[in-house]
Amino acid sequence: MTADFFQDRPAPYGCDPAQTRGRLFPEPESPTRSCYQRDRDRIVHSGAFRKLKYKTQVFVYHEGDYFRTRLTHSLEVAQIARSISRALGLNEDLAEAVALAHDLGHTPFGHAGEDALNACMAPYGGFAHNDQTLRILTMLERRYADFDGLNLTWEALEGVVKHNGPLLPLGNDERLPTTLAAFQERWDLELHTNPGAEAQVAALADDIAYNNHDIDDGLRAGLFTVDEVAELPLVGPVVRQVCDRYPGLERSRLIHETIRRMINNMVVDLLAETRERLDRHRPGSAGELRALPEAVVSFSPAMFEAQRPLRAFLKQRMYRHYRVNREMSKCKRVVTALFDLFMAEPNTLPTQWQEDVAKQGGHGDRTVLARLVADYIAGMTDRYALAEYARLFDMDAKT
């Protein structure tokens, strides 16, 4: 990457902390940090962020300490997002805040846990991790005396909610998730527009991180070999480049060299395509960028196409590998059993949660009870969910 890729001053289409739309609950700003730095710091200090350490990315936490968790994945996404934002002259702190927050709403056991909880919640409005992230950021984090949630800026909340693109208009059979629909009535996040550039960066940094790091984890877990991934169009040329330059390189170094070069290739491609789109549209402000008919932060069509076989390979050889399937099958049963028990016997919930059930009318309203039970389960780490399952279903376990 050359110096030509780097913007030496803030871009006019980036989010300027001096022009923030503020917070839902007004409060004095910090004299030492911008509003977006403060957003990032609040996320890092939140309980939900700490719990990502023991939440599954692909492998359940007890399978090994070296595999990625939701926490390490979020940190890797944040690093990539900061680097890209710096090159484009965007606000690095806002991009980092969105990246660090984007997975807060995930259940234990990754997508398997989410699928199980969504099935349990189907009669009560469903469950989606993006919506749960908004619940955490605006309701469930109870740390401050003046408000629930973290009271993040409009730009941070908008970025987290819309980082994958506009949410309106909806299809014929679609509806906004429960929490987002209610919050939208309180504070318009302009769900019909694209997100700010920083959120667009965070979304693609997520793609870069999980595509590459899942290859790394899959190779280390023995789910596939270097020779097999070298058949993929995005990976093969890089493997050959590394092998030609470093003949006989030990396997662990070969893997790392390949992964880091692939990340660099994707970042360089993204910067080139994004600059081309910015030159074409020439947005003069963050608002103009949001109103554009397409996202401006993007991979090239060739890079999008090259990722397709990689994602298909990972889906078949990693996410649906029988070893992963067996673990996820057990995890789904844990989530389902916990949900069914708490719905049938809410008096088995911890005292604080029973108090919330009583306070919010959960004894007379099954939908309210179900949402509280979902909040409790979604907030569990992998190991806490397994321990709670044992406490409730193993007669020899201590309660």
Secondary structure as a PSIPRED ss2 file (coil, helix, strand):
# PSIPRED VFORMAT (PSIPRED V4.0)

   1 M C   1.000  0.000  0.000
   2 T C   1.000  0.000  0.000
   3 A H   0.000  1.000  0.000
   4 D H   0.000  1.000  0.000
   5 F H   0.000  1.000  0.000
   6 F C   1.000  0.000  0.000
   7 Q C   1.000  0.000  0.000
   8 D C   1.000  0.000  0.000
   9 R C   1.000  0.000  0.000
  10 P C   1.000  0.000  0.000
  11 A C   1.000  0.000  0.000
  12 P C   1.000  0.000  0.000
  13 Y C   1.000  0.000  0.000
  14 G C   1.000  0.000  0.000
  15 C C   1.000  0.000  0.000
  16 D C   1.000  0.000  0.000
  17 P H   0.000  1.000  0.000
  18 A H   0.000  1.000  0.000
  19 Q H   0.000  1.000  0.000
  20 T C   1.000  0.000  0.000
  21 R C   1.000  0.000  0.000
  22 G C   1.000  0.000  0.000
  23 R E   0.000  0.000  1.000
  24 L C   1.000  0.000  0.000
  25 F C   1.000  0.000  0.000
  26 P C   1.000  0.000  0.000
  27 E C   1.000  0.000  0.000
  28 P C   1.000  0.000  0.000
  29 E C   1.000  0.000  0.000
  30 S C   1.000  0.000  0.000
  31 P C   1.000  0.000  0.000
  32 T C   1.000  0.000  0.000
  33 R C   1.000  0.000  0.000
  34 S C   1.000  0.000  0.000
  35 C H   0.000  1.000  0.000
  36 Y H   0.000  1.000  0.000
  37 Q H   0.000  1.000  0.000
  38 R H   0.000  1.000  0.000
  39 D H   0.000  1.000  0.000
  40 R H   0.000  1.000  0.000
  41 D H   0.000  1.000  0.000
  42 R H   0.000  1.000  0.000
  43 I H   0.000  1.000  0.000
  44 V H   0.000  1.000  0.000
  45 H C   1.000  0.000  0.000
  46 S C   1.000  0.000  0.000
  47 G H   0.000  1.000  0.000
  48 A H   0.000  1.000  0.000
  49 F H   0.000  1.000  0.000
  50 R H   0.000  1.000  0.000
  51 K H   0.000  1.000  0.000
  52 L H   0.000  1.000  0.000
  53 K H   0.000  1.000  0.000
  54 Y H   0.000  1.000  0.000
  55 K C   1.000  0.000  0.000
  56 T E   0.000  0.000  1.000
  57 Q C   1.000  0.000  0.000
  58 V C   1.000  0.000  0.000
  59 F C   1.000  0.000  0.000
  60 V C   1.000  0.000  0.000
  61 Y H   0.000  1.000  0.000
  62 H H   0.000  1.000  0.000
  63 E H   0.000  1.000  0.000
  64 G C   1.000  0.000  0.000
  65 D C   1.000  0.000  0.000
  66 Y C   1.000  0.000  0.000
  67 F C   1.000  0.000  0.000
  68 R C   1.000  0.000  0.000
  69 T E   0.000  0.000  1.000
  70 R H   0.000  1.000  0.000
  71 L H   0.000  1.000  0.000
  72 T H   0.000  1.000  0.000
  73 H H   0.000  1.000  0.000
  74 S H   0.000  1.000  0.000
  75 L H   0.000  1.000  0.000
  76 E H   0.000  1.000  0.000
  77 V H   0.000  1.000  0.000
  78 A H   0.000  1.000  0.000
  79 Q H   0.000  1.000  0.000
  80 I H   0.000  1.000  0.000
  81 A H   0.000  1.000  0.000
  82 R H   0.000  1.000  0.000
  83 S H   0.000  1.000  0.000
  84 I H   0.000  1.000  0.000
  85 S H   0.000  1.000  0.000
  86 R H   0.000  1.000  0.000
  87 A H   0.000  1.000  0.000
  88 L H   0.000  1.000  0.000
  89 G C   1.000  0.000  0.000
  90 L C   1.000  0.000  0.000
  91 N C   1.000  0.000  0.000
  92 E H   0.000  1.000  0.000
  93 D H   0.000  1.000  0.000
  94 L H   0.000  1.000  0.000
  95 A H   0.000  1.000  0.000
  96 E H   0.000  1.000  0.000
  97 A H   0.000  1.000  0.000
  98 V H   0.000  1.000  0.000
  99 A H   0.000  1.000  0.000
 100 L H   0.000  1.000  0.000
 101 A H   0.000  1.000  0.000
 102 H C   1.000  0.000  0.000
 103 D C   1.000  0.000  0.000
 104 L C   1.000  0.000  0.000
 105 G C   1.000  0.000  0.000
 106 H C   1.000  0.000  0.000
 107 T C   1.000  0.000  0.000
 108 P C   1.000  0.000  0.000
 109 F C   1.000  0.000  0.000
 110 G H   0.000  1.000  0.000
 111 H H   0.000  1.000  0.000
 112 A H   0.000  1.000  0.000
 113 G H   0.000  1.000  0.000
 114 E H   0.000  1.000  0.000
 115 D H   0.000  1.000  0.000
 116 A H   0.000  1.000  0.000
 117 L H   0.000  1.000  0.000
 118 N H   0.000  1.000  0.000
 119 A H   0.000  1.000  0.000
 120 C H   0.000  1.000  0.000
 121 M C   1.000  0.000  0.000
 122 A H   0.000  1.000  0.000
 123 P H   0.000  1.000  0.000
 124 Y H   0.000  1.000  0.000
 125 G C   1.000  0.000  0.000
 126 G C   1.000  0.000  0.000
 127 F C   1.000  0.000  0.000
 128 A C   1.000  0.000  0.000
 129 H H   0.000  1.000  0.000
 130 N H   0.000  1.000  0.000
 131 D H   0.000  1.000  0.000
 132 Q H   0.000  1.000  0.000
 133 T H   0.000  1.000  0.000
 134 L H   0.000  1.000  0.000
 135 R H   0.000  1.000  0.000
 136 I H   0.000  1.000  0.000
 137 L H   0.000  1.000  0.000
 138 T H   0.000  1.000  0.000
 139 M H   0.000  1.000  0.000
 140 L H   0.000  1.000  0.000
 141 E C   1.000  0.000  0.000
 142 R C   1.000  0.000  0.000
 143 R C   1.000  0.000  0.000
 144 Y C   1.000  0.000  0.000
 145 A C   1.000  0.000  0.000
 146 D C   1.000  0.000  0.000
 147 F C   1.000  0.000  0.000
 148 D C   1.000  0.000  0.000
 149 G C   1.000  0.000  0.000
 150 L C   1.000  0.000  0.000
 151 N C   1.000  0.000  0.000
 152 L C   1.000  0.000  0.000
 153 T E   0.000  0.000  1.000
 154 W H   0.000  1.000  0.000
 155 E H   0.000  1.000  0.000
 156 A H   0.000  1.000  0.000
 157 L H   0.000  1.000  0.000
 158 E H   0.000  1.000  0.000
 159 G H   0.000  1.000  0.000
 160 V H   0.000  1.000  0.000
 161 V H   0.000  1.000  0.000
 162 K H   0.000  1.000  0.000
 163 H C   1.000  0.000  0.000
 164 N C   1.000  0.000  0.000
 165 G C   1.000  0.000  0.000
 166 P C   1.000  0.000  0.000
 167 L C   1.000  0.000  0.000
 168 L C   1.000  0.000  0.000
 169 P C   1.000  0.000  0.000
 170 L C   1.000  0.000  0.000
 171 G C   1.000  0.000  0.000
 172 N C   1.000  0.000  0.000
 173 D C   1.000  0.000  0.000
 174 E C   1.000  0.000  0.000
 175 R C   1.000  0.000  0.000
 176 L C   1.000  0.000  0.000
 177 P C   1.000  0.000  0.000
 178 T H   0.000  1.000  0.000
 179 T H   0.000  1.000  0.000
 180 L H   0.000  1.000  0.000
 181 A H   0.000  1.000  0.000
 182 A H   0.000  1.000  0.000
 183 F H   0.000  1.000  0.000
 184 Q H   0.000  1.000  0.000
 185 E H   0.000  1.000  0.000
 186 R H   0.000  1.000  0.000
 187 W C   1.000  0.000  0.000
 188 D C   1.000  0.000  0.000
 189 L C   1.000  0.000  0.000
 190 E C   1.000  0.000  0.000
 191 L C   1.000  0.000  0.000
 192 H C   1.000  0.000  0.000
 193 T C   1.000  0.000  0.000
 194 N C   1.000  0.000  0.000
 195 P C   1.000  0.000  0.000
 196 G C   1.000  0.000  0.000
 197 A H   0.000  1.000  0.000
 198 E H   0.000  1.000  0.000
 199 A H   0.000  1.000  0.000
 200 Q H   0.000  1.000  0.000
 201 V H   0.000  1.000  0.000
 202 A H   0.000  1.000  0.000
 203 A H   0.000  1.000  0.000
 204 L H   0.000  1.000  0.000
 205 A H   0.000  1.000  0.000
 206 D H   0.000  1.000  0.000
 207 D H   0.000  1.000  0.000
 208 I H   0.000  1.000  0.000
 209 A H   0.000  1.000  0.000
 210 Y H   0.000  1.000  0.000
 211 N H   0.000  1.000  0.000
 212 N H   0.000  1.000  0.000
 213 H H   0.000  1.000  0.000
 214 D H   0.000  1.000  0.000
 215 I H   0.000  1.000  0.000
 216 D H   0.000  1.000  0.000
 217 D H   0.000  1.000  0.000
 218 G H   0.000  1.000  0.000
 219 L H   0.000  1.000  0.000
 220 R H   0.000  1.000  0.000
 221 A C   1.000  0.000  0.000
 222 G C   1.000  0.000  0.000
 223 L C   1.000  0.000  0.000
 224 F C   1.000  0.000  0.000
 225 T C   1.000  0.000  0.000
 226 V H   0.000  1.000  0.000
 227 D H   0.000  1.000  0.000
 228 E H   0.000  1.000  0.000
 229 V H   0.000  1.000  0.000
 230 A C   1.000  0.000  0.000
 231 E C   1.000  0.000  0.000
 232 L C   1.000  0.000  0.000
 233 P C   1.000  0.000  0.000
 234 L C   1.000  0.000  0.000
 235 V C   1.000  0.000  0.000
 236 G H   0.000  1.000  0.000
 237 P H   0.000  1.000  0.000
 238 V H   0.000  1.000  0.000
 239 V H   0.000  1.000  0.000
 240 R H   0.000  1.000  0.000
 241 Q H   0.000  1.000  0.000
 242 V H   0.000  1.000  0.000
 243 C H   0.000  1.000  0.000
 244 D H   0.000  1.000  0.000
 245 R H   0.000  1.000  0.000
 246 Y C   1.000  0.000  0.000
 247 P C   1.000  0.000  0.000
 248 G C   1.000  0.000  0.000
 249 L C   1.000  0.000  0.000
 250 E C   1.000  0.000  0.000
 251 R H   0.000  1.000  0.000
 252 S H   0.000  1.000  0.000
 253 R H   0.000  1.000  0.000
 254 L H   0.000  1.000  0.000
 255 I H   0.000  1.000  0.000
 256 H H   0.000  1.000  0.000
 257 E H   0.000  1.000  0.000
 258 T H   0.000  1.000  0.000
 259 I H   0.000  1.000  0.000
 260 R H   0.000  1.000  0.000
 261 R H   0.000  1.000  0.000
 262 M H   0.000  1.000  0.000
 263 I H   0.000  1.000  0.000
 264 N H   0.000  1.000  0.000
 265 N H   0.000  1.000  0.000
 266 M H   0.000  1.000  0.000
 267 V H   0.000  1.000  0.000
 268 V H   0.000  1.000  0.000
 269 D H   0.000  1.000  0.000
 270 L H   0.000  1.000  0.000
 271 L H   0.000  1.000  0.000
 272 A H   0.000  1.000  0.000
 273 E H   0.000  1.000  0.000
 274 T H   0.000  1.000  0.000
 275 R H   0.000  1.000  0.000
 276 E H   0.000  1.000  0.000
 277 R H   0.000  1.000  0.000
 278 L H   0.000  1.000  0.000
 279 D H   0.000  1.000  0.000
 280 R H   0.000  1.000  0.000
 281 H H   0.000  1.000  0.000
 282 R C   1.000  0.000  0.000
 283 P C   1.000  0.000  0.000
 284 G C   1.000  0.000  0.000
 285 S C   1.000  0.000  0.000
 286 A H   0.000  1.000  0.000
 287 G H   0.000  1.000  0.000
 288 E H   0.000  1.000  0.000
 289 L H   0.000  1.000  0.000
 290 R H   0.000  1.000  0.000
 291 A H   0.000  1.000  0.000
 292 L C   1.000  0.000  0.000
 293 P C   1.000  0.000  0.000
 294 E C   1.000  0.000  0.000
 295 A C   1.000  0.000  0.000
 296 V C   1.000  0.000  0.000
 297 V C   1.000  0.000  0.000
 298 S C   1.000  0.000  0.000
 299 F C   1.000  0.000  0.000
 300 S C   1.000  0.000  0.000
 301 P H   0.000  1.000  0.000
 302 A H   0.000  1.000  0.000
 303 M H   0.000  1.000  0.000
 304 F H   0.000  1.000  0.000
 305 E H   0.000  1.000  0.000
 306 A H   0.000  1.000  0.000
 307 Q H   0.000  1.000  0.000
 308 R H   0.000  1.000  0.000
 309 P H   0.000  1.000  0.000
 310 L H   0.000  1.000  0.000
 311 R H   0.000  1.000  0.000
 312 A H   0.000  1.000  0.000
 313 F H   0.000  1.000  0.000
 314 L H   0.000  1.000  0.000
 315 K H   0.000  1.000  0.000
 316 Q H   0.000  1.000  0.000
 317 R H   0.000  1.000  0.000
 318 M H   0.000  1.000  0.000
 319 Y H   0.000  1.000  0.000
 320 R C   1.000  0.000  0.000
 321 H C   1.000  0.000  0.000
 322 Y H   0.000  1.000  0.000
 323 R H   0.000  1.000  0.000
 324 V H   0.000  1.000  0.000
 325 N H   0.000  1.000  0.000
 326 R H   0.000  1.000  0.000
 327 E H   0.000  1.000  0.000
 328 M H   0.000  1.000  0.000
 329 S H   0.000  1.000  0.000
 330 K H   0.000  1.000  0.000
 331 C H   0.000  1.000  0.000
 332 K H   0.000  1.000  0.000
 333 R H   0.000  1.000  0.000
 334 V H   0.000  1.000  0.000
 335 V H   0.000  1.000  0.000
 336 T H   0.000  1.000  0.000
 337 A H   0.000  1.000  0.000
 338 L H   0.000  1.000  0.000
 339 F H   0.000  1.000  0.000
 340 D H   0.000  1.000  0.000
 341 L H   0.000  1.000  0.000
 342 F H   0.000  1.000  0.000
 343 M H   0.000  1.000  0.000
 344 A H   0.000  1.000  0.000
 345 E C   1.000  0.000  0.000
 346 P H   0.000  1.000  0.000
 347 N H   0.000  1.000  0.000
 348 T H   0.000  1.000  0.000
 349 L C   1.000  0.000  0.000
 350 P C   1.000  0.000  0.000
 351 T H   0.000  1.000  0.000
 352 Q H   0.000  1.000  0.000
 353 W H   0.000  1.000  0.000
 354 Q H   0.000  1.000  0.000
 355 E H   0.000  1.000  0.000
 356 D H   0.000  1.000  0.000
 357 V H   0.000  1.000  0.000
 358 A H   0.000  1.000  0.000
 359 K H   0.000  1.000  0.000
 360 Q C   1.000  0.000  0.000
 361 G C   1.000  0.000  0.000
 362 G C   1.000  0.000  0.000
 363 H C   1.000  0.000  0.000
 364 G C   1.000  0.000  0.000
 365 D C   1.000  0.000  0.000
 366 R H   0.000  1.000  0.000
 367 T H   0.000  1.000  0.000
 368 V H   0.000  1.000  0.000
 369 L H   0.000  1.000  0.000
 370 A H   0.000  1.000  0.000
 371 R H   0.000  1.000  0.000
 372 L H   0.000  1.000  0.000
 373 V H   0.000  1.000  0.000
 374 A H   0.000  1.000  0.000
 375 D H   0.000  1.000  0.000
 376 Y H   0.000  1.000  0.000
 377 I H   0.000  1.000  0.000
 378 A H   0.000  1.000  0.000
 379 G C   1.000  0.000  0.000
 380 M C   1.000  0.000  0.000
 381 T C   1.000  0.000  0.000
 382 D H   0.000  1.000  0.000
 383 R H   0.000  1.000  0.000
 384 Y H   0.000  1.000  0.000
 385 A H   0.000  1.000  0.000
 386 L H   0.000  1.000  0.000
 387 A H   0.000  1.000  0.000
 388 E H   0.000  1.000  0.000
 389 Y H   0.000  1.000  0.000
 390 A H   0.000  1.000  0.000
 391 R H   0.000  1.000  0.000
 392 L H   0.000  1.000  0.000
 393 F H   0.000  1.000  0.000
 394 D C   1.000  0.000  0.000
 395 M C   1.000  0.000  0.000
 396 D C   1.000  0.000  0.000
 397 A C   1.000  0.000  0.000
 398 K C   1.000  0.000  0.000
 399 T C   1.000  0.000  0.000
